[in-house]
Structures are given as C-alpha cells and as structure tokens.
C-alpha cells in the first residue's frame, strides 16, 4: 500500500539537471522521459546552477573556510549562553521567595 520513495544517485541527478540546464528539451519532455516530476527537475537544476562555481574550486577559499569555522564556534557559544540564561532565569524565579525573606529579615542586631 505504501509507496517507497525513489532515491536517485548523484550521477542521475547531475545528468537530469544538466539536461534541463542545456535547455534543448522542456521540463515536461525531460519529466516524461525520466519519470521524475518537473518540480524536482527544476530544483536539481537550481542546485546545479547555484553550486556551479564551487565545482571548479580546489579546496575552496581557505579564508572563507576559517570564517565559517569561526562562525560555527560563535553560534555554538550563543547556544550555550542562551541555555545558561534560561536556566538562570528559571532558578531566580524559583529562589525569589527565599531571597525576599532573607532580604526583609531585620536580624537580631
């Protein structure tokens, strides 16, 4: 009853996207020939065209790689700090009655 999703290899996706990018056939023609939905073909074509420049780079831009690593570390730190802040807020709310009692206590002096 359940239809299994078809999975295409990277080579198949590339061939279909390249054929769509060439523009010799319409998306409908490619879709009827391959059995792949035209929206999927358009998506693969977009991925191919967006990533085209990166295909010919050797290891990417080292400076860009360093920036991405630094950015990932900063996002990780932001996540940890947000978690810590939420924990502190919750703890302060829970401790508020005790703190008020201590502050308002005049003491024996």
N, C-alpha and C positions, 0 to 999 in steps of 0.2 A: 503494500500500500504506500509506504513512504518512498519517495524518490530520492535516491542518493545524489548529492551534488557532484557534478563533474569537476574534476580537477585537471587543469592544463599545465603542462610543463612550461618552463620559462622560454624554451625554444619555440613552442607552439604559439605562445602569447606574442613573442617577438615577431614571428613570421606574419601573424594576422595583423598586428599593429603596423608593421612595415608596409604591408599591402594596402592598408587603409590610408597610411600617410602618403603613399605614392599618388593616390587619387585616380588611378586608372579605372577602378571599379567603384560603384557606390557602396555605401554601408549595407544596403539591402541585398545587393548581389553577394557581397562577402558573407553576410549572415546566412543567406540561403545555401551557399556553397559549403560553409563550415559548420552550420548548425549552432552558431553562437549568436546570442541576442545582440542587436545593433548597439544598444546602450553599453554593453560590455566591451564591444569592439571600440567604441568611442573612448571609453575610459582607458583602455590599454593604449590607444593611440595618444591620448593626452599624457599618460605616463612616459611614453617613449619620447615625445617631443619635449617634455619638461626635463627629462634626465639625459637628453642627447649630449649636452656639453660635458657632463660628468663622465660619459663613456670614454672620452679620449684623454682624460687627465690621468696622470700616472698615479700617484698616491694621494691625490687631492692636494689642496693648498695646505702646507704644514701650519701656517699661521691660523688658518681657518679651523684646522683640527684642534689646535691649542685653545682657541676661543671657545669652541664647542665643549671641550673638556672642562674648561673653567666655568662655563655657563651651567653645565650639568652639576658641577660641585656646588655652585651657588644655589641652584634650585633645590638641591638636596638639603643644604643648610637651612633654606627658607622653610622647607617642610618640617625639619626637626624643630625649628624655633616656633612655628605655628602650633605644633603638638605640645611643646613645653608651655606656651602661653595659655592654651586651652586647659591644660592640667592645673596651672597656677590659678586661673580664674575659678575653676571648679573647687579647688582646695580653699581658696579665700572665701568663697560663698559658704562652704561647709563650716569654716572656722569662725565666721563673723560673730555668732552669738558668744563664743568663748572670749574672743578678743574684746568685745564690748564689755563683758563682765569684768575682765581684768583691768581695762582702762578706767571704768567707772568706780572701781573699788578704791576707796579712800585710804584704806590701810589703818593700822593702829597708831601711827605716828601723828 
